[in-house]
Amino acid sequence: MTDTPKTIDPKNDPEQALASVVALRRMADQLEQQAVTEALRRGWSWTQIANALGVSKQAAHKRLSGLMAHREK
């Protein structure tokens, strides 16, 4: 049995809704960093990563190039 996520109504509880937005952003950032690190480890180009993320190569590289240290491990 799986639990259905609770729906948060910003009209009723804006504080909880905003806290949820922050938590989701953090989770998304963490997942993105892990996925990009793995893609780099597997030899993906910045063009491939950018295409998968739906951004330009320059935007992907600027935002995520700090992960390149993981590529060398």
N, C-alpha and C positions, 0 to 999 in steps of 0.2 A: 504494500500500500504506500502511495506517495502522498505527501502533504501538498495541498494546493497553496501556492503563495498567497499571502494576504494582500489584497488590493488596498493601496493607500490613496485616499482621496485628498488631494491638496486643498480642496475647499474646506474639509473638516479638520485637517491636521497638517498645516503647511510646514511646521517644524519637522515632523516625521518624514514628510515627503522630501524635504531638502536634505535631511540626513541620509535618506535612501539614495538620492542622486549622488551624493558624495561617495557613499559606499560602492555604488555601481561604477562610478568613474575609476575608483581605485582598483576594483576588480578587473575592469576592462584594461586599464594600463598595465596591470601585472600580467594578464593573459597575453596582451600584445607584446610585451617585452620578452616573455618566455617563448612565444611563437617566432619572433624575429631572431632571437638568439639561436633557436634550433634551426631556422632556415639558413642563417649564416653558417652554422656548424656544418650543415649539409651542402654548403657551397652555392647557395642562391645568390644571385646578383641583387644589387639595390634596385634595379629595374623590375625584377621579378617580385621583390618584396613590395615595392611601391604599387605595382599593378594589383597585387593581392589586397592591399590596404585601400586601394582607390584614391591614392594621392600621387603627387609628382615624385619622381626620383629624388629631386632636391629636397622636398619637404620630408620625405622618409629619412633620408640620410642626415639632414640637419637635426631632426628630432630623436633619432635612434642610433646615431653612429657611435655613441658611447658604449653600445653593446658589443662593438667590434672586439673588445678585449676578450670577450667570451669565445670568440671565433678561434683564437689562438690557443685556447686551453685544450 
